[in-house]
């Protein structure tokens, strides 16, 4: 399983519509956050390891109406209180 975050700039007045469309139409998105700064939303996606991330973003995320721009962040590791940092 791979986790990515996609920061999304929406067309003016479309952030809530875009967020709703993402959570309603893409099963790999557990959470969409409303954020401040240069982007309006940050969507978290959990993808199978073999997924072509570029193709997924292009074919699943970019098709949502109201999106003006995106920036994709690929996650390498997740550090949580129950897993901590383990020596290699």
PyMOL Python script that loads the backbone (N, CA, C, O; Angstrom):
from pymol import cmd

cmd.read_pdbstr("""\
ATOM      1  N   UNK A   1       0.839  -1.176   0.000  1.00  0.00           N
ATOM      2  CA  UNK A   1       0.000   0.000   0.000  1.00  0.00           C
ATOM      3  C   UNK A   1       0.889   1.246   0.000  1.00  0.00           C
ATOM      4  O   UNK A   1       1.853   1.327   0.761  1.00  0.00           O
ATOM      5  N   UNK A   2       0.562   2.200  -0.846  1.00  0.00           N
ATOM      6  CA  UNK A   2       1.292   3.465  -0.933  1.00  0.00           C
ATOM      7  C   UNK A   2       0.338   4.602  -0.584  1.00  0.00           C
ATOM      8  O   UNK A   2      -0.838   4.577  -0.947  1.00  0.00           O
ATOM      9  N   UNK A   3       0.855   5.580   0.113  1.00  0.00           N
ATOM     10  CA  UNK A   3       0.057   6.756   0.446  1.00  0.00           C
ATOM     11  C   UNK A   3       0.605   7.944  -0.318  1.00  0.00           C
ATOM     12  O   UNK A   3       1.815   8.167  -0.369  1.00  0.00           O
ATOM     13  N   UNK A   4      -0.307   8.705  -0.913  1.00  0.00           N
ATOM     14  CA  UNK A   4       0.055   9.968  -1.547  1.00  0.00           C
ATOM     15  C   UNK A   4      -0.911  11.030  -1.044  1.00  0.00           C
ATOM     16  O   UNK A   4      -2.037  10.735  -0.643  1.00  0.00           O
ATOM     17  N   UNK A   5      -0.448  12.258  -1.075  1.00  0.00           N
ATOM     18  CA  UNK A   5      -1.306  13.408  -0.822  1.00  0.00           C
ATOM     19  C   UNK A   5      -1.308  14.242  -2.086  1.00  0.00           C
ATOM     20  O   UNK A   5      -0.262  14.442  -2.705  1.00  0.00           O
ATOM     21  N   UNK A   6      -2.476  14.729  -2.473  1.00  0.00           N
ATOM     22  CA  UNK A   6      -2.572  15.610  -3.622  1.00  0.00           C
ATOM     23  C   UNK A   6      -3.126  16.937  -3.128  1.00  0.00           C
ATOM     24  O   UNK A   6      -4.257  17.021  -2.648  1.00  0.00           O
ATOM     25  N   UNK A   7      -2.302  17.973  -3.257  1.00  0.00           N
ATOM     26  CA  UNK A   7      -2.752  19.314  -2.919  1.00  0.00           C
ATOM     27  C   UNK A   7      -3.469  19.863  -4.140  1.00  0.00           C
ATOM     28  O   UNK A   7      -2.983  19.747  -5.265  1.00  0.00           O
ATOM     29  N   UNK A   8      -4.636  20.467  -3.905  1.00  0.00           N
ATOM     30  CA  UNK A   8      -5.515  20.853  -5.003  1.00  0.00           C
ATOM     31  C   UNK A   8      -5.889  22.322  -4.906  1.00  0.00           C
ATOM     32  O   UNK A   8      -6.381  22.783  -3.877  1.00  0.00           O
ATOM     33  N   UNK A   9      -5.649  23.051  -5.988  1.00  0.00           N
ATOM     34  CA  UNK A   9      -6.140  24.421  -6.124  1.00  0.00           C
ATOM     35  C   UNK A   9      -7.425  24.332  -6.938  1.00  0.00           C
ATOM     36  O   UNK A   9      -7.449  23.756  -8.026  1.00  0.00           O
ATOM     37  N   UNK A  10      -8.483  24.906  -6.397  1.00  0.00           N
ATOM     38  CA  UNK A  10      -9.793  24.834  -7.043  1.00  0.00           C
ATOM     39  C   UNK A  10     -10.120  26.132  -7.769  1.00  0.00           C
ATOM     40  O   UNK A  10      -9.565  27.188  -7.464  1.00  0.00           O
ATOM     41  N   UNK A  11     -11.016  26.036  -8.719  1.00  0.00           N
ATOM     42  CA  UNK A  11     -11.570  27.232  -9.322  1.00  0.00           C
ATOM     43  C   UNK A  11     -12.329  27.980  -8.229  1.00  0.00           C
ATOM     44  O   UNK A  11     -12.843  27.365  -7.295  1.00  0.00           O
ATOM     45  N   UNK A  12     -12.400  29.290  -8.342  1.00  0.00           N
ATOM     46  CA  UNK A  12     -13.036  30.102  -7.310  1.00  0.00           C
ATOM     47  C   UNK A  12     -14.446  29.601  -6.983  1.00  0.00           C
ATOM     48  O   UNK A  12     -15.270  29.393  -7.875  1.00  0.00           O
ATOM     49  N   UNK A  13     -14.702  29.415  -5.696  1.00  0.00           N
ATOM     50  CA  UNK A  13     -16.020  29.001  -5.234  1.00  0.00           C
ATOM     51  C   UNK A  13     -16.334  27.523  -5.404  1.00  0.00           C
ATOM     52  O   UNK A  13     -17.477  27.119  -5.194  1.00  0.00           O
ATOM     53  N   UNK A  14     -15.356  26.704  -5.778  1.00  0.00           N
ATOM     54  CA  UNK A  14     -15.616  25.289  -6.081  1.00  0.00           C
ATOM     55  C   UNK A  14     -15.033  24.310  -5.068  1.00  0.00           C
ATOM     56  O   UNK A  14     -15.185  23.101  -5.248  1.00  0.00           O
ATOM     57  N   UNK A  15     -14.371  24.780  -4.006  1.00  0.00           N
ATOM     58  CA  UNK A  15     -13.662  23.884  -3.093  1.00  0.00           C
ATOM     59  C   UNK A  15     -14.575  22.837  -2.461  1.00  0.00           C
ATOM     60  O   UNK A  15     -14.210  21.663  -2.394  1.00  0.00           O
ATOM     61  N   UNK A  16     -15.753  23.243  -1.997  1.00  0.00           N
ATOM     62  CA  UNK A  16     -16.641  22.278  -1.347  1.00  0.00           C
ATOM     63  C   UNK A  16     -17.193  21.268  -2.349  1.00  0.00           C
ATOM     64  O   UNK A  16     -17.360  20.094  -2.019  1.00  0.00           O
ATOM     65  N   UNK A  17     -17.473  21.715  -3.558  1.00  0.00           N
ATOM     66  CA  UNK A  17     -17.941  20.799  -4.601  1.00  0.00           C
ATOM     67  C   UNK A  17     -16.857  19.792  -4.969  1.00  0.00           C
ATOM     68  O   UNK A  17     -17.137  18.603  -5.126  1.00  0.00           O
ATOM     69  N   UNK A  18     -15.620  20.266  -5.106  1.00  0.00           N
ATOM     70  CA  UNK A  18     -14.508  19.377  -5.445  1.00  0.00           C
ATOM     71  C   UNK A  18     -14.290  18.363  -4.327  1.00  0.00           C
ATOM     72  O   UNK A  18     -14.135  17.172  -4.597  1.00  0.00           O
ATOM     73  N   UNK A  19     -14.277  18.819  -3.075  1.00  0.00           N
ATOM     74  CA  UNK A  19     -14.078  17.911  -1.941  1.00  0.00           C
ATOM     75  C   UNK A  19     -15.167  16.835  -1.922  1.00  0.00           C
ATOM     76  O   UNK A  19     -14.868  15.655  -1.736  1.00  0.00           O
ATOM     77  N   UNK A  20     -16.404  17.229  -2.109  1.00  0.00           N
ATOM     78  CA  UNK A  20     -17.506  16.269  -2.119  1.00  0.00           C
ATOM     79  C   UNK A  20     -17.381  15.257  -3.241  1.00  0.00           C
ATOM     80  O   UNK A  20     -17.612  14.065  -3.040  1.00  0.00           O
ATOM     81  N   UNK A  21     -17.017  15.728  -4.413  1.00  0.00           N
ATOM     82  CA  UNK A  21     -16.850  14.833  -5.566  1.00  0.00           C
ATOM     83  C   UNK A  21     -15.722  13.831  -5.331  1.00  0.00           C
ATOM     84  O   UNK A  21     -15.851  12.657  -5.680  1.00  0.00           O
ATOM     85  N   UNK A  22     -14.626  14.286  -4.745  1.00  0.00           N
ATOM     86  CA  UNK A  22     -13.497  13.388  -4.476  1.00  0.00           C
ATOM     87  C   UNK A  22     -13.899  12.264  -3.523  1.00  0.00           C
ATOM     88  O   UNK A  22     -13.632  11.095  -3.800  1.00  0.00           O
ATOM     89  N   UNK A  23     -14.543  12.608  -2.394  1.00  0.00           N
ATOM     90  CA  UNK A  23     -14.886  11.571  -1.415  1.00  0.00           C
ATOM     91  C   UNK A  23     -16.032  10.685  -1.889  1.00  0.00           C
ATOM     92  O   UNK A  23     -16.139   9.532  -1.473  1.00  0.00           O
ATOM     93  N   UNK A  24     -16.881  11.214  -2.748  1.00  0.00           N
ATOM     94  CA  UNK A  24     -18.009  10.424  -3.253  1.00  0.00           C
ATOM     95  C   UNK A  24     -17.643   9.516  -4.420  1.00  0.00           C
ATOM     96  O   UNK A  24     -18.270   8.473  -4.608  1.00  0.00           O
ATOM     97  N   UNK A  25     -16.632   9.898  -5.209  1.00  0.00           N
ATOM     98  CA  UNK A  25     -16.397   9.162  -6.450  1.00  0.00           C
ATOM     99  C   UNK A  25     -15.091   8.363  -6.507  1.00  0.00           C
ATOM    100  O   UNK A  25     -14.931   7.529  -7.398  1.00  0.00           O
ATOM    101  N   UNK A  26     -14.151   8.594  -5.579  1.00  0.00           N
ATOM    102  CA  UNK A  26     -12.872   7.890  -5.632  1.00  0.00           C
ATOM    103  C   UNK A  26     -12.721   7.082  -4.350  1.00  0.00           C
ATOM    104  O   UNK A  26     -12.547   7.651  -3.272  1.00  0.00           O
ATOM    105  N   UNK A  27     -12.785   5.763  -4.462  1.00  0.00           N
ATOM    106  CA  UNK A  27     -12.772   4.903  -3.279  1.00  0.00           C
ATOM    107  C   UNK A  27     -11.441   4.918  -2.528  1.00  0.00           C
ATOM    108  O   UNK A  27     -11.408   4.569  -1.349  1.00  0.00           O
ATOM    109  N   UNK A  28     -10.355   5.309  -3.170  1.00  0.00           N
ATOM    110  CA  UNK A  28      -9.034   5.290  -2.542  1.00  0.00           C
ATOM    111  C   UNK A  28      -8.772   6.514  -1.656  1.00  0.00           C
ATOM    112  O   UNK A  28      -7.680   6.639  -1.101  1.00  0.00           O
ATOM    113  N   UNK A  29      -9.738   7.408  -1.513  1.00  0.00           N
ATOM    114  CA  UNK A  29      -9.541   8.623  -0.711  1.00  0.00           C
ATOM    115  C   UNK A  29     -10.277   8.507   0.625  1.00  0.00           C
ATOM    116  O   UNK A  29     -11.505   8.585   0.662  1.00  0.00           O
ATOM    117  N   UNK A  30      -9.531   8.320   1.728  1.00  0.00           N
ATOM    118  CA  UNK A  30     -10.192   8.269   3.027  1.00  0.00           C
ATOM    119  C   UNK A  30     -10.521   9.652   3.580  1.00  0.00           C
ATOM    120  O   UNK A  30     -11.475   9.802   4.344  1.00  0.00           O
ATOM    121  N   UNK A  31      -9.729  10.679   3.196  1.00  0.00           N
ATOM    122  CA  UNK A  31      -9.908  11.998   3.786  1.00  0.00           C
ATOM    123  C   UNK A  31      -9.517  13.086   2.793  1.00  0.00           C
ATOM    124  O   UNK A  31      -8.541  12.956   2.054  1.00  0.00           O
ATOM    125  N   UNK A  32     -10.306  14.166   2.795  1.00  0.00           N
ATOM    126  CA  UNK A  32      -9.961  15.387   2.074  1.00  0.00           C
ATOM    127  C   UNK A  32      -9.971  16.517   3.099  1.00  0.00           C
ATOM    128  O   UNK A  32     -10.964  16.723   3.797  1.00  0.00           O
ATOM    129  N   UNK A  33      -8.866  17.243   3.182  1.00  0.00           N
ATOM    130  CA  UNK A  33      -8.730  18.337   4.139  1.00  0.00           C
ATOM    131  C   UNK A  33      -8.878  19.674   3.432  1.00  0.00           C
ATOM    132  O   UNK A  33      -8.369  19.856   2.327  1.00  0.00           O
ATOM    133  N   UNK A  34      -9.572  20.609   4.065  1.00  0.00           N
ATOM    134  CA  UNK A  34      -9.590  22.001   3.637  1.00  0.00           C
ATOM    135  C   UNK A  34      -8.369  22.648   4.278  1.00  0.00           C
ATOM    136  O   UNK A  34      -8.177  22.536   5.489  1.00  0.00           O
ATOM    137  N   UNK A  35      -7.537  23.326   3.481  1.00  0.00           N
ATOM    138  CA  UNK A  35      -6.277  23.862   4.001  1.00  0.00           C
ATOM    139  C   UNK A  35      -6.123  25.336   3.619  1.00  0.00           C
ATOM    140  O   UNK A  35      -6.841  25.859   2.767  1.00  0.00           O
ATOM    141  N   UNK A  36      -5.163  25.986   4.278  1.00  0.00           N
ATOM    142  CA  UNK A  36      -4.836  27.367   3.941  1.00  0.00           C
ATOM    143  C   UNK A  36      -3.568  27.386   3.098  1.00  0.00           C
ATOM    144  O   UNK A  36      -2.858  26.385   3.002  1.00  0.00           O
ATOM    145  N   UNK A  37      -3.295  28.520   2.496  1.00  0.00           N
ATOM    146  CA  UNK A  37      -2.075  28.659   1.700  1.00  0.00           C
ATOM    147  C   UNK A  37      -2.362  28.697   0.217  1.00  0.00           C
ATOM    148  O   UNK A  37      -3.424  29.149  -0.213  1.00  0.00           O
ATOM    149  N   UNK A  38      -1.408  28.219  -0.559  1.00  0.00           N
ATOM    150  CA  UNK A  38      -1.508  28.285  -2.018  1.00  0.00           C
ATOM    151  C   UNK A  38      -2.526  27.313  -2.602  1.00  0.00           C
ATOM    152  O   UNK A  38      -2.958  27.480  -3.743  1.00  0.00           O
ATOM    153  N   UNK A  39      -2.913  26.299  -1.832  1.00  0.00           N
ATOM    154  CA  UNK A  39      -3.877  25.306  -2.300  1.00  0.00           C
ATOM    155  C   UNK A  39      -5.097  25.326  -1.388  1.00  0.00           C
ATOM    156  O   UNK A  39      -5.017  25.773  -0.243  1.00  0.00           O
ATOM    157  N   UNK A  40      -6.217  24.846  -1.893  1.00  0.00           N
ATOM    158  CA  UNK A  40      -7.481  24.866  -1.157  1.00  0.00           C
ATOM    159  C   UNK A  40      -7.761  23.567  -0.414  1.00  0.00           C
ATOM    160  O   UNK A  40      -8.342  23.576   0.671  1.00  0.00           O
ATOM    161  N   UNK A  41      -7.344  22.449  -1.004  1.00  0.00           N
ATOM    162  CA  UNK A  41      -7.631  21.129  -0.449  1.00  0.00           C
ATOM    163  C   UNK A  41      -6.375  20.273  -0.457  1.00  0.00           C
ATOM    164  O   UNK A  41      -5.462  20.492  -1.253  1.00  0.00           O
ATOM    165  N   UNK A  42      -6.342  19.287   0.448  1.00  0.00           N
ATOM    166  CA  UNK A  42      -5.302  18.278   0.427  1.00  0.00           C
ATOM    167  C   UNK A  42      -6.003  16.930   0.591  1.00  0.00           C
ATOM    168  O   UNK A  42      -6.614  16.658   1.625  1.00  0.00           O
ATOM    169  N   UNK A  43      -5.908  16.104  -0.429  1.00  0.00           N
ATOM    170  CA  UNK A  43      -6.576  14.799  -0.425  1.00  0.00           C
ATOM    171  C   UNK A  43      -5.550  13.703  -0.181  1.00  0.00           C
ATOM    172  O   UNK A  43      -4.478  13.688  -0.785  1.00  0.00           O
ATOM    173  N   UNK A  44      -5.898  12.793   0.709  1.00  0.00           N
ATOM    174  CA  UNK A  44      -5.051  11.636   1.014  1.00  0.00           C
ATOM    175  C   UNK A  44      -5.579  10.446   0.226  1.00  0.00           C
ATOM    176  O   UNK A  44      -6.787  10.217   0.169  1.00  0.00           O
ATOM    177  N   UNK A  45      -4.676   9.696  -0.376  1.00  0.00           N
ATOM    178  CA  UNK A  45      -5.057   8.506  -1.132  1.00  0.00           C
ATOM    179  C   UNK A  45      -4.213   7.331  -0.678  1.00  0.00           C
ATOM    180  O   UNK A  45      -3.011   7.475  -0.454  1.00  0.00           O
ATOM    181  N   UNK A  46      -4.843   6.159  -0.541  1.00  0.00           N
ATOM    182  CA  UNK A  46      -4.136   4.906  -0.271  1.00  0.00           C
ATOM    183  C   UNK A  46      -4.245   4.057  -1.526  1.00  0.00           C
ATOM    184  O   UNK A  46      -5.343   3.671  -1.926  1.00  0.00           O
ATOM    185  N   UNK A  47      -3.113   3.767  -2.145  1.00  0.00           N
ATOM    186  CA  UNK A  47      -3.082   3.071  -3.426  1.00  0.00           C
ATOM    187  C   UNK A  47      -2.329   1.751  -3.316  1.00  0.00           C
ATOM    188  O   UNK A  47      -1.375   1.647  -2.545  1.00  0.00           O
ATOM    189  N   UNK A  48      -2.744   0.747  -4.073  1.00  0.00           N
ATOM    190  CA  UNK A  48      -1.954  -0.489  -4.133  1.00  0.00           C
ATOM    191  C   UNK A  48      -0.538  -0.175  -4.630  1.00  0.00           C
ATOM    192  O   UNK A  48      -0.344   0.750  -5.418  1.00  0.00           O
ATOM    193  N   UNK A  49       0.445  -0.947  -4.167  1.00  0.00           N
ATOM    194  CA  UNK A  49       1.854  -0.691  -4.483  1.00  0.00           C
ATOM    195  C   UNK A  49       2.132  -0.634  -5.982  1.00  0.00           C
ATOM    196  O   UNK A  49       3.009   0.111  -6.421  1.00  0.00           O
ATOM    197  N   UNK A  50       1.401  -1.404  -6.760  1.00  0.00           N
ATOM    198  CA  UNK A  50       1.674  -1.468  -8.201  1.00  0.00           C
ATOM    199  C   UNK A  50       1.013  -0.342  -9.006  1.00  0.00           C
ATOM    200  O   UNK A  50       1.172  -0.285 -10.226  1.00  0.00           O
ATOM    201  N   UNK A  51       0.284   0.541  -8.345  1.00  0.00           N
ATOM    202  CA  UNK A  51      -0.428   1.620  -9.037  1.00  0.00           C
ATOM    203  C   UNK A  51       0.547   2.617  -9.649  1.00  0.00           C
ATOM    204  O   UNK A  51       1.501   3.040  -8.996  1.00  0.00           O
ATOM    205  N   UNK A  52       0.310   2.986 -10.886  1.00  0.00           N
ATOM    206  CA  UNK A  52       1.049   4.059 -11.549  1.00  0.00           C
ATOM    207  C   UNK A  52       0.469   5.364 -11.018  1.00  0.00           C
ATOM    208  O   UNK A  52      -0.640   5.745 -11.392  1.00  0.00           O
ATOM    209  N   UNK A  53       1.205   6.048 -10.152  1.00  0.00           N
ATOM    210  CA  UNK A  53       0.691   7.237  -9.472  1.00  0.00           C
ATOM    211  C   UNK A  53       0.340   8.342 -10.460  1.00  0.00           C
ATOM    212  O   UNK A  53      -0.712   8.971 -10.339  1.00  0.00           O
ATOM    213  N   UNK A  54       1.198   8.579 -11.421  1.00  0.00           N
ATOM    214  CA  UNK A  54       0.921   9.620 -12.415  1.00  0.00           C
ATOM    215  C   UNK A  54      -0.354   9.350 -13.186  1.00  0.00           C
ATOM    216  O   UNK A  54      -1.153  10.259 -13.409  1.00  0.00           O
ATOM    217  N   UNK A  55      -0.546   8.122 -13.589  1.00  0.00           N
ATOM    218  CA  UNK A  55      -1.763   7.752 -14.317  1.00  0.00           C
ATOM    219  C   UNK A  55      -2.986   7.885 -13.411  1.00  0.00           C
ATOM    220  O   UNK A  55      -4.031   8.368 -13.849  1.00  0.00           O
ATOM    221  N   UNK A  56      -2.863   7.456 -12.142  1.00  0.00           N
ATOM    222  CA  UNK A  56      -3.983   7.560 -11.201  1.00  0.00           C
ATOM    223  C   UNK A  56      -4.412   9.018 -11.033  1.00  0.00           C
ATOM    224  O   UNK A  56      -5.597   9.337 -11.131  1.00  0.00           O
ATOM    225  N   UNK A  57      -3.441   9.900 -10.779  1.00  0.00           N
ATOM    226  CA  UNK A  57      -3.770  11.315 -10.583  1.00  0.00           C
ATOM    227  C   UNK A  57      -4.380  11.889 -11.855  1.00  0.00           C
ATOM    228  O   UNK A  57      -5.377  12.608 -11.805  1.00  0.00           O
ATOM    229  N   UNK A  58      -3.775  11.566 -12.993  1.00  0.00           N
ATOM    230  CA  UNK A  58      -4.265  12.078 -14.267  1.00  0.00           C
ATOM    231  C   UNK A  58      -5.671  11.587 -14.597  1.00  0.00           C
ATOM    232  O   UNK A  58      -6.504  12.373 -15.048  1.00  0.00           O
ATOM    233  N   UNK A  59      -5.946  10.314 -14.383  1.00  0.00           N
ATOM    234  CA  UNK A  59      -7.214   9.730 -14.808  1.00  0.00           C
ATOM    235  C   UNK A  59      -8.313   9.789 -13.745  1.00  0.00           C
ATOM    236  O   UNK A  59      -9.496   9.797 -14.086  1.00  0.00           O
ATOM    237  N   UNK A  60      -7.940   9.832 -12.467  1.00  0.00           N
ATOM    238  CA  UNK A  60      -8.959   9.833 -11.413  1.00  0.00           C
ATOM    239  C   UNK A  60      -9.163  11.219 -10.794  1.00  0.00           C
ATOM    240  O   UNK A  60     -10.297  11.675 -10.642  1.00  0.00           O
ATOM    241  N   UNK A  61      -8.075  11.876 -10.443  1.00  0.00           N
ATOM    242  CA  UNK A  61      -8.187  13.157  -9.739  1.00  0.00           C
ATOM    243  C   UNK A  61      -8.465  14.295 -10.709  1.00  0.00           C
ATOM    244  O   UNK A  61      -9.387  15.081 -10.487  1.00  0.00           O
ATOM    245  N   UNK A  62      -7.692  14.399 -11.773  1.00  0.00           N
ATOM    246  CA  UNK A  62      -7.834  15.524 -12.694  1.00  0.00           C
ATOM    247  C   UNK A  62      -9.175  15.566 -13.412  1.00  0.00           C
ATOM    248  O   UNK A  62      -9.547  16.610 -13.947  1.00  0.00           O
ATOM    249  N   UNK A  63      -9.904  14.467 -13.437  1.00  0.00           N
ATOM    250  CA  UNK A  63     -11.204  14.467 -14.115  1.00  0.00           C
ATOM    251  C   UNK A  63     -12.297  15.155 -13.295  1.00  0.00           C
ATOM    252  O   UNK A  63     -13.381  15.428 -13.811  1.00  0.00           O
ATOM    253  N   UNK A  64     -12.016  15.435 -12.017  1.00  0.00           N
ATOM    254  CA  UNK A  64     -13.009  16.079 -11.157  1.00  0.00           C
ATOM    255  C   UNK A  64     -13.169  17.537 -11.586  1.00  0.00           C
ATOM    256  O   UNK A  64     -12.194  18.285 -11.652  1.00  0.00           O
ATOM    257  N   UNK A  65     -14.380  17.919 -11.871  1.00  0.00           N
ATOM    258  CA  UNK A  65     -14.683  19.276 -12.317  1.00  0.00           C
ATOM    259  C   UNK A  65     -14.407  20.281 -11.202  1.00  0.00           C
ATOM    260  O   UNK A  65     -14.743  20.035 -10.044  1.00  0.00           O
ATOM    261  N   UNK A  66     -13.799  21.408 -11.551  1.00  0.00           N
ATOM    262  CA  UNK A  66     -13.532  22.467 -10.597  1.00  0.00           C
ATOM    263  C   UNK A  66     -12.090  22.520 -10.114  1.00  0.00           C
ATOM    264  O   UNK A  66     -11.719  23.428  -9.371  1.00  0.00           O
ATOM    265  N   UNK A  67     -11.263  21.544 -10.535  1.00  0.00           N
ATOM    266  CA  UNK A  67      -9.850  21.547 -10.157  1.00  0.00           C
ATOM    267  C   UNK A  67      -9.068  22.389 -11.155  1.00  0.00           C
ATOM    268  O   UNK A  67      -9.178  22.198 -12.367  1.00  0.00           O
ATOM    269  N   UNK A  68      -8.271  23.332 -10.627  1.00  0.00           N
ATOM    270  CA  UNK A  68      -7.465  24.193 -11.485  1.00  0.00           C
ATOM    271  C   UNK A  68      -6.011  23.740 -11.553  1.00  0.00           C
ATOM    272  O   UNK A  68      -5.365  23.895 -12.589  1.00  0.00           O
ATOM    273  N   UNK A  69      -5.479  23.169 -10.437  1.00  0.00           N
ATOM    274  CA  UNK A  69      -4.073  22.798 -10.382  1.00  0.00           C
ATOM    275  C   UNK A  69      -3.873  21.788  -9.262  1.00  0.00           C
ATOM    276  O   UNK A  69      -4.639  21.771  -8.298  1.00  0.00           O
ATOM    277  N   UNK A  70      -2.845  20.941  -9.379  1.00  0.00           N
ATOM    278  CA  UNK A  70      -2.534  19.979  -8.319  1.00  0.00           C
ATOM    279  C   UNK A  70      -1.032  19.897  -8.095  1.00  0.00           C
ATOM    280  O   UNK A  70      -0.230  20.268  -8.953  1.00  0.00           O
ATOM    281  N   UNK A  71      -0.677  19.401  -6.920  1.00  0.00           N
ATOM    282  CA  UNK A  71       0.713  19.088  -6.576  1.00  0.00           C
ATOM    283  C   UNK A  71       0.672  17.782  -5.803  1.00  0.00           C
ATOM    284  O   UNK A  71      -0.007  17.690  -4.781  1.00  0.00           O
ATOM    285  N   UNK A  72       1.389  16.773  -6.278  1.00  0.00           N
ATOM    286  CA  UNK A  72       1.357  15.447  -5.670  1.00  0.00           C
ATOM    287  C   UNK A  72       2.570  15.233  -4.775  1.00  0.00           C
ATOM    288  O   UNK A  72       3.704  15.532  -5.152  1.00  0.00           O
ATOM    289  N   UNK A  73       2.306  14.707  -3.580  1.00  0.00           N
ATOM    290  CA  UNK A  73       3.355  14.379  -2.617  1.00  0.00           C
ATOM    291  C   UNK A  73       3.312  12.876  -2.397  1.00  0.00           C
ATOM    292  O   UNK A  73       2.283  12.338  -1.988  1.00  0.00           O
ATOM    293  N   UNK A  74       4.424  12.190  -2.664  1.00  0.00           N
ATOM    294  CA  UNK A  74       4.519  10.740  -2.479  1.00  0.00           C
ATOM    295  C   UNK A  74       5.141  10.472  -1.111  1.00  0.00           C
ATOM    296  O   UNK A  74       6.196  11.020  -0.791  1.00  0.00           O
ATOM    297  N   UNK A  75       4.500   9.643  -0.312  1.00  0.00           N
ATOM    298  CA  UNK A  75       4.983   9.322   1.035  1.00  0.00           C
ATOM    299  C   UNK A  75       5.858   8.077   0.994  1.00  0.00           C
ATOM    300  O   UNK A  75       5.552   7.115   0.290  1.00  0.00           O
ATOM    301  N   UNK A  76       6.947   8.104   1.752  1.00  0.00           N
ATOM    302  CA  UNK A  76       7.856   6.965   1.837  1.00  0.00           C
ATOM    303  C   UNK A  76       7.560   6.102   3.057  1.00  0.00           C
ATOM    304  O   UNK A  76       7.386   4.891   2.928  1.00  0.00           O
ATOM    305  N   UNK A  77       7.501   6.711   4.241  1.00  0.00           N
ATOM    306  CA  UNK A  77       7.273   5.989   5.487  1.00  0.00           C
ATOM    307  C   UNK A  77       6.276   6.752   6.347  1.00  0.00           C
ATOM    308  O   UNK A  77       6.153   7.972   6.236  1.00  0.00           O
ATOM    309  N   UNK A  78       5.571   6.030   7.198  1.00  0.00           N
ATOM    310  CA  UNK A  78       4.691   6.640   8.194  1.00  0.00           C
ATOM    311  C   UNK A  78       5.222   6.279   9.569  1.00  0.00           C
ATOM    312  O   UNK A  78       5.436   5.104   9.869  1.00  0.00           O
ATOM    313  N   UNK A  79       5.432   7.280  10.397  1.00  0.00           N
ATOM    314  CA  UNK A  79       5.913   7.057  11.755  1.00  0.00           C
ATOM    315  C   UNK A  79       4.769   7.360  12.711  1.00  0.00           C
ATOM    316  O   UNK A  79       4.245   8.474  12.729  1.00  0.00           O
ATOM    317  N   UNK A  80       4.387   6.377  13.498  1.00  0.00           N
ATOM    318  CA  UNK A  80       3.290   6.520  14.426  1.00  0.00           C
ATOM    319  C   UNK A  80       3.741   6.073  15.817  1.00  0.00           C
ATOM    320  O   UNK A  80       4.747   5.373  15.940  1.00  0.00           O
ATOM    321  N   UNK A  81       3.022   6.460  16.855  1.00  0.00           N
ATOM    322  CA  UNK A  81       3.435   6.056  18.207  1.00  0.00           C
ATOM    323  C   UNK A  81       3.546   4.532  18.378  1.00  0.00           C
ATOM    324  O   UNK A  81       4.390   4.060  19.140  1.00  0.00           O
ATOM    325  N   UNK A  82       2.723   3.778  17.694  1.00  0.00           N
ATOM    326  CA  UNK A  82       2.775   2.317  17.862  1.00  0.00           C
ATOM    327  C   UNK A  82       3.884   1.653  17.049  1.00  0.00           C
ATOM    328  O   UNK A  82       4.275   0.527  17.357  1.00  0.00           O
ATOM    329  N   UNK A  83       4.400   2.329  16.012  1.00  0.00           N
ATOM    330  CA  UNK A  83       5.477   1.719  15.223  1.00  0.00           C
ATOM    331  C   UNK A  83       6.828   2.361  15.508  1.00  0.00           C
ATOM    332  O   UNK A  83       7.851   1.677  15.478  1.00  0.00           O
ATOM    333  N   UNK A  84       6.850   3.654  15.784  1.00  0.00           N
ATOM    334  CA  UNK A  84       8.101   4.344  16.062  1.00  0.00           C
ATOM    335  C   UNK A  84       9.086   4.234  14.920  1.00  0.00           C
ATOM    336  O   UNK A  84       8.713   3.955  13.781  1.00  0.00           O
ATOM    337  N   UNK A  85      10.351   4.456  15.239  1.00  0.00           N
ATOM    338  CA  UNK A  85      11.423   4.330  14.246  1.00  0.00           C
ATOM    339  C   UNK A  85      12.210   3.076  14.595  1.00  0.00           C
ATOM    340  O   UNK A  85      12.723   2.938  15.706  1.00  0.00           O
ATOM    341  N   UNK A  86      12.298   2.173  13.643  1.00  0.00           N
ATOM    342  CA  UNK A  86      13.013   0.920  13.864  1.00  0.00           C
ATOM    343  C   UNK A  86      14.359   0.958  13.162  1.00  0.00           C
ATOM    344  O   UNK A  86      14.470   1.459  12.042  1.00  0.00           O
ATOM    345  N   UNK A  87      15.375   0.431  13.819  1.00  0.00           N
ATOM    346  CA  UNK A  87      16.695   0.359  13.198  1.00  0.00           C
ATOM    347  C   UNK A  87      16.668  -0.651  12.062  1.00  0.00           C
ATOM    348  O   UNK A  87      15.990  -1.676  12.130  1.00  0.00           O
ATOM    349  N   UNK A  88      17.410  -0.341  11.035  1.00  0.00           N
ATOM    350  CA  UNK A  88      17.471  -1.235   9.877  1.00  0.00           C
ATOM    351  C   UNK A  88      18.266  -2.474  10.165  1.00  0.00           C
ATOM    352  O   UNK A  88      18.413  -3.330   9.293  1.00  0.00           O
TER     353      UNK A  88
END
""", "prot")
cmd.dss("prot")
cmd.show_as("cartoon", "prot")
cmd.util.cbc("prot")
cmd.orient("prot")
